[in-house]
């Protein structure tokens, strides 16, 4: 709860900073004529990369690419991979897979020549993930008191879910931007298997009916 509170406060401060900077631009009574294409952006989600650094049994990376259309609409694709190992005294769970998300963001801020790349947005995502997982359990034979391992064959599963996104992205240096977003993931579904459903879904995490997700990103605006 404390971490969520800190996160919400940091998001609020980022939003206020972006809005204040945007407000410094003098308004023009005439609507600016703007070309449809306003640039492309490639980004890296820092959250899974940082977690991968200090959790040896976890590795994940996620990149994104989005396009600015009149600085209002941002079609976006996010994709990545994830490997995870969960080891307990009773069982070992291994999973690996990849994911992709397709969606769009809408920028609330007015177009500004002072900070043209700053955005405060709401968006939606359709996500799909493929994972292969396996389970090995420790079994003790009561009569002889001998212990052995029972391994279940690797199983593949395909999962989908939706996300509602609220985020902010601001230019730190020319063409270099920092951003953060909070996401509500909902309605996960998966292909059935003999093992039921996977414990973890790539990028979504622990399988739950709905959950909150967070991202911290660094983005570069491509020079074309």
Backbone as a chain_set.jsonl record, in Angstrom:
{"seq": "XXXXXXXXXXXXXXXXXXXXXXXXXXXXXXXXXXXXXXXXXXXXXXXXXXXXXXXXXXXXXXXXXXXXXXXXXXXXXXXXXXXXXXXXXXXXXXXXXXXXXXXXXXXXXXXXXXXXXXXXXXXXXXXXXXXXXXXXXXXXXXXXXXXXXXXXXXXXXXXXXXXXXXXXXXXXXXXXXXXXXXXXXXXXXXXXXXXXXXXXXXXXXXXXXXXXXXXXXXXXXXXX", "coords": {"N": [[0.832, -1.205, 0.0], [1.974, 1.231, 0.784], [3.906, 1.556, -1.228], [2.237, 1.837, -3.453], [0.965, 4.226, -2.8], [3.153, 6.018, -2.876], [3.773, 5.767, -5.554], [1.427, 6.792, -6.798], [1.543, 9.424, -5.903], [3.934, 10.301, -7.139], [3.179, 10.078, -9.81], [1.167, 12.027, -9.864], [2.667, 14.366, -9.396], [4.252, 14.392, -11.693], [2.277, 14.749, -13.64], [1.225, 17.268, -12.93], [3.503, 18.827, -13.39], [3.835, 18.549, -16.166], [1.412, 19.667, -17.084], [1.632, 22.3, -16.126], [3.859, 23.232, -17.538], [2.866, 23.048, -20.098], [0.877, 24.947, -19.972], [2.238, 27.317, -20.107], [2.588, 27.984, -22.7], [1.566, 30.356, -25.084], [-1.762, 30.806, -26.038], [-3.279, 30.307, -29.23], [-5.75, 31.84, -31.087], [-6.521, 30.877, -33.525], [-6.873, 27.739, -35.005], [-4.154, 25.585, -35.185], [-2.62, 24.536, -38.155], [-1.721, 21.331, -38.786], [0.406, 18.733, -39.859], [-0.559, 15.306, -40.439], [1.194, 13.184, -39.629], [3.41, 13.136, -36.954], [5.731, 12.088, -35.976], [7.709, 9.282, -34.719], [8.108, 7.028, -31.953], [10.269, 5.146, -29.867], [10.423, 2.947, -27.152], [11.497, 1.822, -23.854], [10.406, -0.227, -21.296], [11.185, 0.25, -18.047], [10.587, -1.024, -15.656], [10.301, -4.023, -15.62], [12.926, -4.591, -16.375], [14.499, -3.593, -14.289], [13.533, -5.172, -12.17], [14.384, -7.669, -13.089], [17.063, -7.412, -12.688], [17.567, -7.585, -9.912], [16.238, -9.876, -9.099], [17.099, -13.036, -9.346], [15.768, -15.292, -10.377], [14.082, -14.401, -12.294], [13.407, -12.973, -15.443], [12.81, -10.397, -17.71], [11.88, -8.354, -20.462], [10.734, -5.431, -22.127], [9.626, -3.637, -24.925], [8.501, -0.789, -26.819], [6.7, 0.785, -29.51], [5.423, 3.697, -30.887], [3.283, 5.941, -32.737], [2.846, 9.327, -33.536], [-0.062, 10.982, -34.304], [-1.103, 13.915, -35.416], [-0.422, 14.767, -32.895], [-2.31, 13.966, -31.097], [-3.48, 11.429, -31.284], [-2.164, 8.231, -30.671], [-1.279, 5.465, -31.977], [-0.118, 2.311, -30.836], [2.293, -0.279, -30.242], [3.296, -2.789, -28.062], [5.73, -5.052, -26.869], [7.347, -8.074, -25.692], [9.474, -10.372, -23.799], [9.496, -13.042, -21.359], [10.879, -14.871, -18.672], [10.564, -17.129, -16.007], [11.11, -18.523, -12.763], [9.937, -20.43, -10.134], [10.664, -21.535, -7.03], [10.034, -23.756, -4.448], [9.815, -25.594, -1.309], [8.221, -27.718, -1.905], [7.641, -27.832, -4.647], [8.739, -27.09, -8.037], [8.413, -24.528, -10.324], [8.485, -23.617, -13.653], [8.487, -21.218, -16.228], [8.205, -19.771, -19.478], [7.94, -17.318, -22.024], [6.276, -15.09, -24.364], [4.908, -11.858, -25.209], [2.484, -9.531, -26.563], [1.071, -6.329, -27.165], [-1.588, -4.368, -28.39], [-2.809, -1.205, -29.214], [-4.114, 2.111, -28.489], [-3.403, 5.513, -27.634], [-4.806, 8.509, -26.27], [-4.18, 11.911, -26.286], [-4.599, 14.38, -23.865], [-3.597, 16.95, -23.641], [-3.255, 20.288, -24.938], [-1.984, 21.224, -28.149], [1.366, 22.26, -28.224], [3.998, 24.475, -28.991], [6.109, 24.889, -27.376], [6.566, 22.668, -25.698], [6.302, 20.227, -27.452], [6.292, 17.445, -27.391], [5.34, 16.492, -24.997], [2.919, 14.602, -23.267], [-0.251, 13.816, -21.821], [-2.224, 11.209, -21.158], [-4.962, 8.942, -21.972], [-5.675, 5.527, -22.539], [-6.105, 2.369, -24.311], [-5.625, -1.181, -24.373], [-5.204, -4.265, -26.127], [-4.163, -7.352, -25.222], [-2.012, -10.15, -25.791], [-0.594, -13.262, -24.968], [1.821, -15.852, -25.017], [2.768, -18.779, -23.397], [4.98, -21.248, -22.077], [4.962, -23.735, -19.714], [6.069, -25.682, -16.895], [5.924, -28.178, -14.324], [7.362, -29.508, -11.422], [7.123, -31.756, -8.813], [7.737, -32.71, -5.395], [7.542, -35.926, -4.064], [6.762, -38.076, -1.401], [7.197, -41.382, -0.431], [5.267, -43.146, 1.744], [5.581, -45.645, 3.074], [8.239, -46.654, 2.713], [9.483, -44.343, 3.222], [10.756, -42.794, 1.301], [11.881, -40.315, -0.944], [10.932, -38.739, -3.959], [10.876, -37.259, -7.269], [8.29, -35.941, -9.237], [7.634, -35.096, -12.452], [5.807, -33.02, -14.597], [4.937, -32.904, -17.999], [6.113, -30.294, -20.251], [3.838, -27.645, -20.874], [1.851, -25.772, -23.112], [0.253, -22.585, -23.316], [-2.154, -20.147, -24.284], [-2.891, -16.819, -23.68], [-5.126, -14.036, -23.172], [-5.976, -10.592, -22.539], [-7.395, -7.446, -21.388], [-6.586, -3.915, -21.131], [-6.935, -0.81, -19.437], [-5.534, 2.35, -19.654], [-3.764, 4.971, -18.034], [-1.64, 7.651, -18.328], [1.515, 9.524, -18.399], [3.904, 11.389, -20.247], [6.98, 12.972, -20.607], [9.331, 15.324, -21.946], [12.685, 14.989, -21.256], [15.296, 15.548, -22.14], [16.241, 16.901, -25.368], [14.466, 14.98, -27.615], [14.53, 12.822, -25.878], [12.587, 11.143, -23.581], [10.82, 10.693, -20.495], [8.511, 8.512, -18.88], [5.471, 7.392, -17.257], [2.951, 5.061, -16.268], [-0.279, 3.952, -15.157], [-2.168, 1.017, -15.04], [-5.157, -0.809, -15.591], [-5.685, -4.068, -15.577], [-7.77, -6.537, -16.993], [-10.249, -9.191, -17.329], [-8.786, -11.663, -18.019], [-8.144, -14.465, -20.109], [-7.602, -17.893, -21.117], [-6.157, -20.647, -22.929], [-7.304, -23.917, -22.38], [-5.759, -26.629, -20.559], [-4.312, -29.803, -19.527], [-3.116, -29.237, -17.143], [-4.586, -27.22, -16.122], [-4.626, -23.785, -15.624], [-1.92, -21.475, -16.317], [0.31, -20.456, -13.685], [1.56, -17.99, -13.81], [1.242, -15.315, -16.124], [2.91, -14.096, -18.935], [4.037, -10.791, -18.587], [1.51, -10.009, -17.515], [1.557, -11.249, -15.069], [0.884, -12.829, -11.898], [-1.865, -15.008, -12.108], [-4.902, -13.538, -11.962], [-8.338, -12.397, -11.635], [-8.547, -9.625, -12.165], [-6.312, -6.817, -12.062], [-3.933, -4.303, -10.924], [-1.501, -2.652, -12.853], [1.792, -1.337, -13.477], [3.981, 0.948, -15.152], [7.251, 2.18, -15.934], [8.997, 4.209, -18.03], [11.514, 4.866, -20.547], [11.951, 6.831, -23.371], [12.682, 7.326, -26.819], [12.589, 9.73, -29.336], [12.36, 9.114, -32.684], [14.417, 10.236, -35.425], [12.853, 10.86, -37.678]], "CA": [[0.0, 0.0, 0.0], [2.869, 2.379, 0.833], [4.504, 1.712, -2.553], [1.201, 2.352, -4.348], [0.774, 5.635, -2.448], [4.295, 6.751, -3.413], [3.636, 5.762, -7.012], [0.361, 7.717, -7.166], [2.041, 10.785, -5.666], [4.905, 10.628, -8.18], [2.404, 10.292, -11.043], [0.488, 13.317, -9.739], [3.654, 15.422, -9.567], [4.618, 14.418, -13.114], [1.156, 15.315, -14.391], [1.176, 18.7, -12.638], [4.635, 19.444, -14.068], [3.547, 18.607, -17.601], [0.321, 20.607, -17.31], [2.12, 23.652, -15.902], [4.717, 23.588, -18.669], [1.997, 23.223, -21.257], [0.087, 26.163, -19.791], [3.068, 28.478, -20.373], [2.503, 28.302, -24.126], [0.501, 31.306, -25.402], [-2.793, 30.2, -26.874], [-3.543, 30.932, -30.521], [-7.18, 31.708, -31.346], [-6.726, 30.12, -34.74], [-6.423, 26.36, -34.888], [-2.934, 25.359, -35.929], [-2.644, 23.521, -39.203], [-0.674, 20.398, -38.434], [0.418, 17.496, -40.642], [-1.038, 14.129, -39.717], [2.308, 12.459, -39.006], [4.211, 13.994, -36.09], [6.921, 11.41, -35.484], [7.626, 7.94, -34.134], [8.807, 6.908, -30.676], [10.596, 3.799, -29.426], [10.606, 3.033, -25.709], [11.85, 0.664, -23.035], [9.789, -0.259, -19.974], [12.27, 0.015, -17.099], [10.149, -1.796, -14.49], [10.751, -5.416, -15.645], [14.386, -4.645, -16.475], [15.027, -3.396, -12.937], [13.203, -6.367, -11.393], [15.241, -8.752, -13.566], [18.413, -7.192, -12.18], [17.733, -8.006, -8.522], [15.568, -11.161, -8.862], [17.818, -13.956, -10.236], [14.89, -16.29, -10.985], [13.126, -13.705, -13.163], [13.961, -12.13, -16.5], [11.798, -9.881, -18.626], [12.168, -7.088, -21.121], [9.583, -4.956, -22.895], [9.856, -2.453, -25.743], [7.276, -0.266, -27.438], [6.827, 1.758, -30.585], [4.157, 4.385, -31.136], [3.308, 6.964, -33.78], [2.034, 10.498, -33.207], [-0.935, 11.495, -35.354], [-1.561, 15.247, -34.996], [-0.098, 14.914, -31.48], [-3.507, 13.639, -30.332], [-3.716, 9.986, -31.313], [-0.898, 7.517, -30.676], [-1.325, 4.0, -32.1], [1.06, 1.784, -30.148], [2.521, -1.718, -30.102], [4.235, -3.131, -26.996], [6.046, -6.48, -26.965], [8.474, -8.471, -24.865], [9.635, -11.77, -23.402], [9.578, -13.235, -19.909], [11.228, -16.18, -18.126], [10.343, -17.092, -14.565], [11.27, -19.782, -12.035], [9.44, -20.365, -8.763], [11.193, -22.704, -6.323], [9.617, -23.929, -3.056], [10.208, -26.893, -0.756], [7.315, -28.745, -2.418], [7.584, -27.926, -6.104], [9.475, -26.14, -8.863], [7.589, -24.077, -11.446], [9.239, -22.889, -14.664], [7.679, -20.729, -17.35], [8.852, -18.854, -20.412], [6.989, -16.95, -23.069], [6.355, -13.765, -24.957], [3.626, -11.152, -25.197], [2.347, -8.352, -27.422], [-0.117, -5.525, -26.887], [-1.954, -3.467, -29.478], [-3.778, -0.246, -28.692], [-4.014, 3.515, -28.869], [-3.477, 6.51, -26.574], [-5.361, 9.81, -26.642], [-3.521, 12.968, -25.537], [-5.498, 15.43, -23.385], [-2.973, 18.269, -23.661], [-3.335, 21.074, -26.162], [-0.741, 21.272, -28.905], [2.237, 23.327, -27.758], [5.298, 24.543, -29.65], [7.119, 24.945, -26.324], [6.841, 21.278, -25.308], [5.421, 19.498, -28.368], [6.3, 15.995, -27.195], [4.745, 16.136, -23.712], [1.539, 14.127, -23.381], [-0.985, 13.248, -20.685], [-3.097, 10.424, -22.025], [-5.714, 7.759, -21.598], [-5.562, 4.59, -23.65], [-6.623, 1.01, -24.17], [-4.774, -2.214, -24.95], [-5.588, -5.674, -26.231], [-2.908, -8.071, -24.999], [-1.977, -11.586, -26.041], [0.655, -13.831, -24.474], [2.019, -17.294, -25.151], [3.688, -19.248, -22.37], [5.225, -22.678, -21.879], [5.259, -23.903, -18.294], [6.202, -27.056, -16.418], [5.849, -28.3, -12.869], [7.994, -30.684, -10.822], [6.745, -31.836, -7.402], [8.407, -33.696, -4.554], [6.607, -36.912, -3.532], [7.362, -38.962, -0.407], [6.541, -42.684, -0.287], [5.085, -43.247, 3.188], [6.026, -46.92, 3.668], [9.699, -46.7, 2.722], [9.95, -42.997, 3.549], [11.661, -42.356, 0.25], [11.405, -39.119, -1.635], [11.23, -38.676, -5.386], [10.335, -36.114, -7.996], [7.364, -36.209, -10.328], [7.637, -33.957, -13.369], [4.761, -32.981, -15.607], [5.499, -32.466, -19.271], [5.878, -28.88, -20.563], [2.509, -27.361, -21.413], [1.714, -24.452, -23.718], [-1.034, -21.93, -23.108], [-2.309, -18.834, -24.904], [-3.723, -15.977, -22.819], [-5.463, -12.69, -23.638], [-6.618, -9.73, -21.547], [-7.521, -6.051, -21.78], [-6.036, -2.925, -20.212], [-7.24, 0.614, -19.511], [-4.257, 2.973, -19.319], [-3.661, 6.407, -17.78], [-0.205, 7.874, -18.214], [2.12, 10.812, -18.715], [5.243, 11.282, -20.836], [7.523, 14.327, -20.702], [10.666, 15.398, -22.535], [13.751, 15.29, -20.308], [16.261, 16.187, -23.023], [15.727, 16.838, -26.733], [14.178, 13.64, -28.169], [14.575, 11.808, -24.818], [11.425, 11.364, -22.721], [10.52, 9.763, -19.412], [7.073, 8.362, -18.722], [4.947, 6.412, -16.314], [1.526, 4.802, -16.489], [-0.986, 3.002, -14.311], [-3.039, 0.244, -15.926], [-6.091, -1.752, -14.989], [-5.803, -5.269, -16.396], [-9.036, -7.204, -16.693], [-10.793, -10.253, -18.188], [-7.829, -12.597, -18.62], [-8.634, -15.777, -20.524], [-6.483, -18.747, -21.496], [-6.511, -21.933, -23.525], [-7.297, -24.949, -21.352], [-4.808, -27.727, -20.676], [-4.45, -30.79, -18.457], [-2.615, -28.635, -15.903], [-5.418, -26.08, -15.755], [-4.115, -22.532, -16.167], [-0.576, -21.153, -15.834], [0.367, -19.624, -12.485], [1.952, -16.646, -14.232], [1.084, -14.956, -17.526], [3.934, -13.107, -19.279], [3.689, -9.38, -18.452], [0.355, -9.832, -16.631], [1.954, -11.709, -13.748], [0.072, -13.845, -11.24], [-3.186, -15.095, -12.725], [-5.995, -13.021, -11.144], [-9.406, -11.882, -12.506], [-8.18, -8.268, -12.56], [-5.204, -6.334, -11.238], [-3.304, -3.047, -11.311], [-0.171, -2.793, -13.424], [2.492, -0.062, -13.538], [5.151, 1.003, -16.028], [8.155, 3.327, -15.926], [9.616, 4.038, -19.343], [12.353, 5.865, -21.186], [11.54, 6.811, -24.776], [13.471, 8.142, -27.745], [11.876, 10.123, -30.547], [13.167, 8.836, -33.865], [14.66, 11.471, -36.196], [12.128, 10.89, -38.955]], "C": [[0.87, 1.259, 0.0], [3.487, 2.64, -0.531], [3.502, 2.286, -3.545], [0.973, 3.835, -4.09], [1.901, 6.492, -3.018], [4.192, 6.859, -4.924], [2.594, 6.78, -7.457], [0.822, 9.159, -6.992], [3.023, 11.206, -6.755], [4.212, 10.877, -9.509], [1.743, 11.66, -11.031], [1.459, 14.467, -9.969], [4.091, 15.545, -11.019], [3.534, 15.088, -13.94], [1.079, 16.82, -14.188], [2.295, 19.429, -13.37], [4.376, 19.606, -15.554], [2.474, 19.642, -17.899], [0.782, 22.049, -17.135], [2.994, 24.127, -17.057], [3.89, 23.866, -19.901], [1.236, 24.536, -21.184], [0.889, 27.417, -20.095], [3.012, 28.901, -21.836], [1.334, 29.257, -24.371], [-0.487, 30.664, -26.353], [-2.988, 31.012, -28.137], [-5.012, 30.764, -30.831], [-7.472, 30.918, -32.605], [-6.144, 28.723, -34.57], [-5.203, 26.137, -35.774], [-3.146, 24.276, -36.97], [-1.455, 22.608, -38.98], [-0.74, 19.172, -39.334], [-0.034, 16.316, -39.789], [0.087, 13.44, -38.963], [3.204, 13.419, -38.245], [5.419, 13.285, -35.487], [6.635, 10.047, -34.888], [8.509, 7.87, -32.896], [9.076, 5.436, -30.378], [10.975, 3.868, -27.952], [10.982, 1.718, -25.064], [11.165, 0.797, -21.687], [10.857, -0.65, -18.959], [11.879, -0.913, -15.962], [10.594, -3.258, -14.55], [12.263, -5.547, -15.734], [15.032, -4.494, -15.104], [14.755, -4.625, -12.076], [14.082, -7.541, -11.799], [16.642, -8.645, -12.982], [18.587, -7.739, -10.766], [16.957, -9.271, -8.155], [16.177, -12.182, -9.82], [16.911, -14.931, -10.975], [13.89, -15.679, -11.968], [13.87, -12.888, -14.2], [12.839, -11.688, -17.424], [12.29, -8.585, -19.249], [10.986, -6.716, -22.003], [9.941, -3.68, -23.645], [8.534, -2.014, -26.364], [7.634, 0.642, -28.603], [5.458, 2.38, -30.824], [4.37, 5.517, -32.125], [2.376, 8.096, -33.372], [1.26, 10.955, -34.435], [-1.57, 12.785, -34.853], [-1.357, 15.5, -33.503], [-1.312, 14.674, -30.576], [-3.708, 12.135, -30.209], [-2.383, 9.268, -31.503], [-1.141, 6.007, -30.763], [-0.02, 3.415, -31.56], [1.077, 0.262, -30.162], [3.574, -1.906, -29.016], [4.48, -4.633, -27.051], [7.252, -6.802, -26.095], [8.499, -9.962, -24.604], [9.743, -11.848, -21.888], [9.927, -14.682, -19.587], [11.134, -16.099, -16.608], [10.529, -18.487, -13.966], [10.832, -19.577, -10.596], [9.828, -21.653, -8.054], [10.733, -22.692, -4.874], [10.096, -25.293, -2.567], [9.371, -28.029, -1.321], [7.344, -28.901, -3.931], [8.481, -26.871, -6.754], [8.625, -25.807, -10.083], [8.452, -23.245, -12.38], [8.297, -22.431, -15.77], [8.514, -19.787, -18.207], [7.856, -18.52, -21.512], [7.219, -15.548, -23.581], [4.96, -13.148, -24.982], [3.663, -9.987, -26.173], [1.045, -7.648, -27.075], [-0.341, -4.546, -28.036], [-3.011, -2.49, -28.952], [-3.54, 1.156, -29.201], [-4.11, 4.378, -27.618], [-4.075, 7.796, -27.134], [-4.774, 10.867, -25.715], [-4.513, 14.069, -25.171], [-4.923, 16.837, -23.557], [-3.165, 18.967, -25.002], [-1.966, 21.094, -26.836], [0.079, 22.49, -28.495], [3.543, 23.3, -28.54], [6.432, 24.591, -28.636], [7.54, 23.545, -25.902], [5.985, 20.357, -26.178], [5.331, 18.005, -28.103], [5.714, 15.549, -25.861], [3.291, 15.705, -23.898], [1.033, 13.626, -22.028], [-2.162, 12.514, -21.309], [-3.9, 9.354, -21.294], [-5.672, 6.825, -22.802], [-6.164, 3.241, -23.331], [-5.675, 0.05, -24.876], [-5.526, -3.536, -25.053], [-4.292, -6.463, -26.193], [-3.074, -9.557, -25.263], [-0.608, -12.108, -25.61], [0.662, -15.338, -24.678], [3.053, -17.724, -24.122], [3.795, -20.764, -22.381], [5.645, -22.867, -20.432], [5.313, -25.385, -17.936], [6.3, -27.057, -14.899], [6.5, -29.599, -12.43], [7.69, -30.675, -9.332], [7.534, -32.919, -6.685], [7.366, -34.607, -3.909], [7.354, -37.835, -2.575], [6.539, -40.235, -0.289], [6.486, -43.013, 1.205], [5.678, -44.524, 3.786], [7.549, -46.965, 3.793], [10.321, -45.355, 3.103], [11.013, -42.507, 2.56], [11.026, -41.192, -0.521], [11.832, -39.138, -3.098], [10.567, -37.477, -6.021], [9.434, -36.58, -9.127], [7.283, -34.953, -11.19], [6.514, -34.093, -14.382], [5.328, -32.363, -16.88], [5.208, -30.99, -19.526], [4.546, -28.676, -21.279], [2.472, -25.94, -21.962], [0.319, -23.892, -23.469], [-1.014, -20.556, -23.762], [-3.289, -18.021, -24.071], [-3.981, -14.629, -23.48], [-6.072, -11.904, -22.483], [-6.694, -8.307, -22.098], [-6.917, -5.134, -20.734], [-6.611, -1.541, -20.502], [-6.033, 1.35, -18.941], [-4.435, 4.471, -19.063], [-2.192, 6.714, -17.556], [0.228, 9.275, -18.596], [3.509, 10.55, -19.286], [5.763, 12.688, -21.086], [8.959, 14.285, -21.198], [11.678, 15.834, -21.484], [14.874, 16.052, -20.998], [15.673, 16.162, -24.432], [15.658, 15.401, -27.251], [14.251, 12.521, -27.14], [13.476, 12.116, -23.805], [11.343, 10.297, -21.638], [9.006, 9.694, -19.238], [6.711, 7.339, -17.673], [3.461, 6.23, -16.599], [1.007, 3.836, -15.442], [-2.031, 2.337, -15.193], [-3.933, -0.683, -15.117], [-6.248, -2.918, -15.956], [-7.041, -6.053, -16.003], [-9.323, -8.312, -17.711], [-9.728, -11.139, -18.815], [-8.501, -13.916, -18.982], [-7.453, -16.581, -21.047], [-7.014, -20.01, -22.151], [-6.341, -23.023, -22.474], [-6.242, -26.014, -21.638], [-5.037, -28.683, -19.521], [-3.994, -30.234, -17.114], [-3.469, -27.457, -15.443], [-4.894, -24.821, -16.406], [-2.725, -22.242, -15.601], [-0.638, -20.268, -14.592], [0.68, -18.173, -12.839], [1.722, -16.489, -15.732], [2.15, -13.915, -17.855], [3.372, -11.689, -19.318], [2.502, -9.128, -17.529], [0.7, -10.239, -15.203], [1.051, -12.805, -13.218], [-1.351, -13.825, -11.784], [-4.267, -14.7, -11.72], [-7.068, -12.46, -12.08], [-9.161, -10.46, -12.997], [-7.083, -7.782, -11.629], [-4.696, -5.002, -11.776], [-1.886, -3.322, -11.781], [0.456, -1.404, -13.554], [3.675, -0.155, -14.496], [5.938, 2.282, -15.761], [8.991, 3.204, -17.198], [10.545, 5.187, -19.707], [12.138, 5.718, -22.686], [12.42, 7.745, -25.595], [12.628, 8.459, -28.971], [12.789, 9.942, -31.748], [13.289, 10.082, -34.742], [13.985, 11.48, -37.561], [10.644, 10.73, -38.712]], "O": [[0.561, 2.234, -0.686], [3.589, 3.789, -0.959], [3.856, 3.12, -4.379], [0.808, 4.615, -5.027], [1.652, 7.561, -3.575], [4.483, 7.904, -5.506], [2.838, 7.549, -8.387], [0.532, 10.015, -7.828], [2.961, 12.334, -7.244], [4.599, 11.776, -10.255], [1.746, 12.371, -12.035], [1.127, 15.434, -10.654], [4.281, 16.65, -11.526], [3.821, 15.892, -14.826], [0.892, 17.57, -15.146], [2.083, 20.515, -13.91], [4.655, 20.654, -16.135], [2.599, 20.411, -18.853], [0.379, 22.927, -17.898], [2.889, 25.271, -17.5], [4.169, 24.797, -20.657], [0.977, 25.168, -22.208], [0.307, 28.478, -20.319], [3.347, 30.037, -22.173], [0.222, 28.995, -23.913], [-0.102, 30.055, -27.35], [-2.88, 32.238, -28.129], [-5.497, 29.632, -30.84], [-8.554, 30.347, -32.742], [-5.041, 28.561, -34.046], [-5.218, 26.459, -36.962], [-3.764, 23.244, -36.707], [-0.31, 23.059, -38.984], [-1.821, 18.624, -39.553], [0.097, 16.335, -38.565], [-0.055, 13.143, -37.777], [3.7, 14.396, -38.807], [6.063, 13.821, -34.585], [5.491, 9.699, -34.593], [9.525, 8.559, -32.8], [8.219, 4.583, -30.606], [11.75, 4.733, -27.543], [10.812, 0.646, -25.645], [11.319, 1.811, -21.006], [11.377, -1.765, -19.006], [12.751, -1.536, -15.355], [11.225, -3.717, -13.599], [12.829, -6.513, -15.223], [16.0, -5.187, -14.792], [15.631, -5.074, -11.337], [14.487, -8.331, -10.946], [17.328, -9.652, -12.802], [19.636, -8.298, -10.446], [17.012, -9.701, -7.003], [15.815, -12.201, -10.996], [17.238, -15.357, -12.083], [12.965, -16.353, -12.421], [14.84, -12.198, -13.886], [12.023, -12.497, -17.864], [13.027, -7.821, -18.626], [10.318, -7.588, -22.56], [10.497, -2.749, -23.062], [7.574, -2.783, -26.42], [8.733, 1.193, -28.667], [4.457, 1.674, -30.948], [5.489, 5.989, -32.323], [1.257, 7.858, -32.918], [1.844, 11.274, -35.47], [-2.449, 12.769, -33.991], [-2.033, 16.343, -32.913], [-1.338, 15.124, -29.43], [-4.068, 11.634, -29.144], [-1.581, 9.629, -32.364], [-1.203, 5.337, -29.733], [1.057, 3.962, -31.801], [0.038, -0.394, -30.103], [4.621, -1.26, -29.043], [3.545, -5.407, -27.255], [8.072, -5.934, -25.796], [7.668, -10.716, -25.11], [10.041, -10.858, -21.22], [9.349, -15.608, -20.155], [11.571, -15.122, -16.0], [10.161, -19.494, -14.57], [11.299, -18.66, -9.92], [9.378, -22.736, -8.43], [11.002, -21.737, -4.145], [10.707, -26.053, -3.319], [9.769, -29.19, -1.227], [7.096, -29.992, -4.444], [8.914, -25.91, -6.119], [8.17, -26.705, -10.791], [9.081, -22.278, -11.952], [7.415, -23.178, -16.194], [9.408, -19.099, -17.715], [7.026, -19.35, -21.881], [8.222, -14.906, -23.271], [3.959, -13.841, -24.798], [4.733, -9.517, -26.56], [0.048, -8.285, -26.736], [0.605, -3.974, -28.578], [-3.986, -2.9, -28.323], [-2.86, 1.367, -30.206], [-4.803, 4.029, -26.662], [-3.885, 8.133, -28.303], [-4.859, 10.737, -24.494], [-5.185, 14.626, -26.04], [-5.675, 17.81, -23.613], [-3.23, 18.329, -26.053], [-0.93, 20.994, -26.179], [-0.437, 23.606, -28.424], [4.133, 22.237, -28.733], [7.588, 24.361, -28.988], [8.73, 23.265, -25.763], [5.03, 19.762, -25.679], [4.382, 17.36, -28.548], [5.6, 14.349, -25.612], [2.527, 16.365, -24.601], [1.787, 13.091, -21.215], [-3.017, 13.144, -21.931], [-3.574, 8.931, -20.184], [-5.638, 7.277, -23.946], [-6.663, 3.003, -22.232], [-5.01, 0.412, -25.846], [-6.353, -3.881, -24.208], [-3.417, -6.266, -27.037], [-4.124, -10.143, -24.999], [0.413, -11.468, -25.86], [-0.361, -16.006, -24.531], [4.103, -17.094, -23.994], [2.825, -21.469, -22.658], [6.588, -22.224, -19.973], [4.688, -26.224, -18.586], [6.703, -26.073, -14.28], [6.23, -30.661, -12.99], [7.969, -29.687, -8.653], [7.945, -33.912, -7.285], [6.42, -34.129, -3.282], [8.441, -38.319, -2.89], [5.328, -40.181, -0.074], [7.522, -43.145, 1.855], [6.221, -44.491, 4.89], [8.08, -47.279, 4.858], [11.535, -45.249, 3.281], [12.015, -41.898, 2.936], [9.812, -41.12, -0.709], [12.959, -39.511, -3.424], [9.79, -36.767, -5.382], [9.775, -37.495, -9.877], [6.909, -33.882, -10.711], [6.304, -35.164, -14.953], [6.107, -31.412, -16.827], [4.183, -30.476, -19.078], [4.181, -29.441, -22.172], [3.001, -25.016, -21.345], [-0.664, -24.632, -23.417], [0.019, -19.886, -23.791], [-4.395, -18.481, -23.786], [-3.157, -14.138, -24.252], [-6.623, -12.492, -21.552], [-6.125, -8.007, -23.148], [-6.754, -5.526, -19.579], [-6.756, -1.147, -21.659], [-5.559, 1.009, -17.857], [-5.163, 5.151, -19.786], [-1.557, 6.109, -16.692], [-0.569, 10.096, -19.05], [4.202, 9.62, -18.873], [5.08, 13.507, -21.701], [9.705, 13.347, -20.917], [11.553, 16.908, -20.895], [15.344, 17.074, -20.499], [14.69, 15.459, -24.666], [16.669, 14.702, -27.315], [14.049, 11.361, -27.499], [13.431, 13.209, -23.238], [11.744, 9.151, -21.84], [8.305, 10.688, -19.425], [7.538, 6.528, -17.256], [2.799, 7.135, -17.108], [1.75, 3.011, -14.91], [-2.699, 2.996, -15.99], [-3.525, -1.257, -14.108], [-6.861, -2.783, -17.015], [-7.329, -6.217, -14.818], [-8.732, -8.365, -18.79], [-9.752, -11.353, -20.027], [-9.336, -14.419, -18.23], [-6.415, -16.011, -21.384], [-8.167, -20.394, -21.955], [-5.34, -23.046, -21.758], [-5.881, -26.267, -22.788], [-5.853, -28.418, -18.638], [-4.433, -30.703, -16.064], [-3.117, -26.773, -14.483], [-4.731, -24.783, -17.625], [-2.391, -22.717, -14.516], [-1.532, -19.431, -14.463], [0.133, -17.246, -12.243], [1.974, -17.408, -16.511], [2.285, -12.936, -17.122], [2.375, -11.417, -19.986], [2.489, -8.121, -16.821], [0.2, -9.651, -14.244], [0.517, -13.609, -13.981], [-1.966, -12.766, -11.907], [-4.524, -15.419, -10.755], [-6.752, -12.083, -13.209], [-9.528, -10.123, -14.122], [-6.945, -8.292, -10.517], [-4.978, -4.62, -12.911], [-1.163, -4.121, -11.186], [-0.253, -0.412, -13.721], [4.293, -1.211, -14.631], [5.376, 3.32, -15.412], [9.633, 2.175, -17.409], [10.386, 6.317, -19.244], [12.143, 4.605, -23.21], [12.842, 8.804, -25.13], [12.028, 7.568, -29.571], [13.861, 10.542, -31.821], [12.366, 10.895, -34.797], [14.518, 12.062, -38.506], [9.859, 10.728, -39.66]]}, "num_chains": 1, "name": "protein.A"}
